[in-house]
Amino acid sequence: QVQVVESGGGLVQAGGSLRLSCAASGNPFDINTVGWYRQAPGNQRELVAEIRITKGGTTNYADSVKGRFTISRDNAKNTVYLQMNSLKPEDTAVYYCKAECSRWVHTYVVWGQGTQVTVSS
């Protein structure tokens, strides 16, 4: 089984930057896609960005973060990053890493524990 752990959250002023990391362990070769999600108080968890670990590293972004956030991978370190620039107060949320995995015919999903991002105005 895969495990993922997020890090890099914190408090930043509007307009600032943060880089989140999602480090995988266990059986990282099981991972097909890694996504960053966020959940603000009272809101549903929403997709921020995702990247295919195989097949050329295709990426997908929520409209609200396009042009500001960049998702990338370092396969040698089994780590996916989310570079967040030009942060806004509305980006404040707990950010979660999600790994979509498969081994033979068995598919499974793994979530991290989340990391808090707070953007002050």
N, C-alpha and C positions, 0 to 999 in steps of 0.2 A: 504494500500500500504506500501511497504518496502522502507526505505531510508537507504543509506549506506554512511559513511564518513570515508575517509582514513586519517591516520596520521603517523608520524614517519620518513618521508623523511628528507633529508639533504645532507650535503657535507661530504664526507669521503675519506680518502686516499685509494689507491689500496691496497688490502689485508685486509682491515678493514671490519667491520660488521655494519649492521643496521637491525632494526626490524620494519616492517610496521604493522599497525593495520587497520582493516576494521570493524567498529562498525555498527551494524544494529539496526534500530528502526522501529517502526510502527507495522507491523505484521510479526515478524521474523519466526513464524511457517510456513509462506508461502515459505520460502527459501529451495530450493532443493540442489543447488550447488553454491559455491562461488569461483570465479576465480580472480587471479591477472593477469593483462595484463600490458604491457608497450609499450610506443611509443616514439621513439627517433626522433629528427627533420629529416624530409625527408623520414622517414620510416613508414610502416604500423603498426598499433597496432597489437601486437602479444601476444599470451598466454604465460604466465610464469609458472603458476601452478594453479591447481584447486583442490577443495576438496568437496566431497559429505557430506552434512550436515546430511543426513540420510544414512541408509544402510551401516553402518560400517565405514564411513569416508574415503572411497576410495580416493586416491590422484593420480594426474597426473602431470608430469613436462615436460617442454621443455628440449630437450637434452642439450641445452647450460647452463642450471642451475643445472642439476642433480648432486648431491653430494655436492653442495654448498648452495642451498636454501632449506628451509623446510617450508611447509605450515602446519598449525595446527589450531584447533578450540577450543574455550571455549564456549560451549553452554550456560553455566550459565550466561556468560557476553554477549552473542550474538555477539561475536567478532571472527574474523579470523585473524591469524597472518601470516606474511611472514618473516621468519628469513633468512637474507641474509649474508652469510659468504664468505670470500675470494673474495671480490668484485673486479671487473675489470673495467677499464675505459669504456669498451663496455657495461657495465650494466647501464650506464648513460641514463636516460629516465624519462618521467613522468609515474608513476605507477598508474594504475587504478584498483579499485575493482568493480567486476561485480557480481550481484546476479541474479541467474535464479530462478524464483518463480512460484508458481502455487497456485490457490485457486479454488477448484472444477474443472471445465473444462477450466478455464481461466488461461493462462500462460502469464507471462510478465517478462521483464528484466529491472534491475535497475543498473545504473552506478553511481559511485562516481565522485567527481570533480577532483580527481587526486592529487598525491603528487610527488614533484620533488626529484629525487635521482641523485646526481652528484658524480662521482668517479674520483678523480684526480690521475694522474700518478706520 
